[in-house]
Amino acid sequence: MQHKAFVVAAALGVAVAGFFLVRSLGSDLVYYLTVDEAMTNRADFPDGAPFKVSGLVVPGSLVALDGGVSEFQIGDGAAAIPVRLTRTPPPLFDEDVPVLLSGAWQGDVFLADEALIRHDEGYEAPAEGNYDR
């Protein structure tokens, strides 16, 4: 009987720990749409409803405005979205660079309040004696 009580208590403890783990991870998970998915599911995100979208900055579309605001398009080969970034773009932000944007639709424009640059994690040290000074 004592063994059965221990198993029930252990199972209850695992269930409670699992509940709190899933609950805490839920707020940290990052879901994002591709450009094509954002366009296809436009009706699911009314103006002002926040979401994240990922794509490449379309070459030739980047325009810097006053106050660090930028306008550009992002695309994924299937579709393109006009974007207005309300904050100063991060370093390495440029045309043909993959970005992850947080924001919401404002009419036909994605109004982004955050931009993250996606890059590979590979780093290669310069050859010995071949340093920029």
C-alpha positions as CSV (number, residue, x, y, z in Angstrom):
1,M,0.0,0.0,0.0
2,Q,2.9,2.4,0.8
3,H,4.4,1.7,-2.6
4,K,1.1,2.6,-4.3
5,A,0.9,5.9,-2.4
6,F,4.5,6.8,-3.4
7,V,3.8,6.1,-7.1
8,V,0.6,8.3,-7.0
9,A,2.5,11.1,-5.2
10,A,5.4,10.9,-7.7
11,A,3.0,10.9,-10.7
12,L,1.2,13.9,-9.2
13,G,4.5,15.7,-8.7
14,V,5.6,15.0,-12.3
15,A,2.3,16.3,-13.6
16,V,2.5,19.5,-11.6
17,A,6.1,20.1,-12.7
18,G,5.1,19.4,-16.3
19,F,2.3,21.8,-16.1
20,F,4.5,24.6,-14.9
21,L,7.2,23.8,-17.4
22,V,4.8,23.9,-20.4
23,R,3.2,27.1,-19.0
24,S,6.5,28.9,-18.6
25,L,7.8,27.8,-22.0
26,G,4.6,28.9,-23.8
27,S,5.5,32.5,-23.3
28,D,9.1,32.1,-24.5
29,L,8.3,30.2,-27.7
30,V,8.7,32.4,-30.9
31,Y,6.3,31.6,-33.7
32,Y,6.6,33.5,-36.9
33,L,5.1,33.4,-40.4
34,T,6.8,33.4,-43.7
35,V,5.9,36.3,-46.0
36,D,3.7,34.0,-48.1
37,E,1.9,32.7,-45.0
38,A,1.4,36.3,-43.7
39,M,-0.2,37.2,-47.0
40,T,-2.3,34.1,-47.3
41,N,-3.6,34.4,-43.7
42,R,-4.0,38.1,-43.7
43,A,-7.7,37.8,-42.5
44,D,-6.4,36.0,-39.3
45,F,-4.5,39.1,-38.3
46,P,-6.6,42.3,-38.3
47,D,-4.9,45.7,-38.2
48,G,-3.0,46.0,-34.9
49,A,-2.9,42.3,-34.0
50,P,0.8,41.5,-33.3
51,F,2.7,38.7,-35.0
52,K,6.2,38.0,-36.4
53,V,7.2,37.6,-40.0
54,S,10.4,36.4,-41.6
55,G,11.8,37.1,-45.0
56,L,14.6,38.7,-47.0
57,V,14.9,42.4,-47.5
58,V,14.1,42.9,-51.2
59,P,17.1,44.4,-53.1
60,G,16.4,47.9,-54.3
61,S,13.5,48.5,-51.8
62,L,15.3,50.0,-48.8
63,V,14.6,53.7,-48.1
64,A,15.9,55.4,-45.0
65,L,13.7,58.1,-43.6
66,D,14.1,60.7,-40.9
67,G,14.4,59.6,-37.2
68,G,15.8,56.1,-37.9
69,V,12.6,55.0,-39.7
70,S,13.1,52.7,-42.7
71,E,10.8,51.5,-45.4
72,F,11.5,48.4,-47.4
73,Q,9.9,45.2,-48.6
74,I,10.5,41.7,-47.4
75,G,10.0,38.6,-49.6
76,D,10.3,34.9,-49.7
77,G,10.3,34.2,-53.4
78,A,6.5,33.6,-53.4
79,A,5.3,37.1,-52.1
80,A,6.5,40.4,-50.9
81,I,5.3,42.7,-48.1
82,P,5.8,46.5,-47.8
83,V,7.3,47.2,-44.3
84,R,7.8,50.4,-42.3
85,L,10.3,49.9,-39.4
86,T,9.7,52.4,-36.7
87,R,13.0,51.9,-34.9
88,T,16.5,52.2,-36.0
89,P,17.5,49.1,-37.9
90,P,20.1,46.8,-36.2
91,P,23.7,46.6,-37.3
92,L,24.2,44.4,-40.4
93,F,20.7,45.4,-41.6
94,D,20.9,45.7,-45.4
95,E,19.3,44.6,-48.6
96,D,19.1,40.8,-49.3
97,V,19.6,40.1,-45.6
98,P,17.2,37.7,-43.7
99,V,15.2,39.5,-41.0
100,L,12.6,38.6,-38.4
101,L,10.2,41.4,-37.8
102,S,7.7,41.9,-34.9
103,G,4.8,44.1,-35.6
104,A,1.3,44.3,-37.0
105,W,-0.6,45.1,-40.2
106,Q,-1.6,48.7,-40.7
107,G,-3.6,48.6,-43.9
108,D,-1.5,46.9,-46.6
109,V,1.8,47.7,-44.8
110,F,3.5,45.7,-42.0
111,L,4.3,48.2,-39.3
112,A,7.4,46.7,-37.5
113,D,8.6,47.8,-34.1
114,E,11.5,45.3,-33.9
115,A,13.9,43.8,-36.4
116,L,16.3,41.0,-35.8
117,I,18.9,39.9,-38.2
118,R,19.3,36.2,-38.9
119,H,22.8,35.0,-39.7
120,D,24.7,31.8,-39.6
121,E,26.7,30.9,-36.5
122,G,29.8,30.1,-38.4
123,Y,32.8,32.3,-37.6
124,E,36.1,32.0,-39.4
125,A,39.2,33.7,-38.0
126,P,41.2,35.6,-40.5
127,A,44.3,33.9,-41.8
128,E,47.3,34.8,-39.6
129,G,48.9,38.1,-40.7
130,N,45.8,39.0,-42.7
131,Y,44.1,41.5,-40.3
132,D,42.4,44.7,-41.1
133,R,44.0,47.5,-39.1
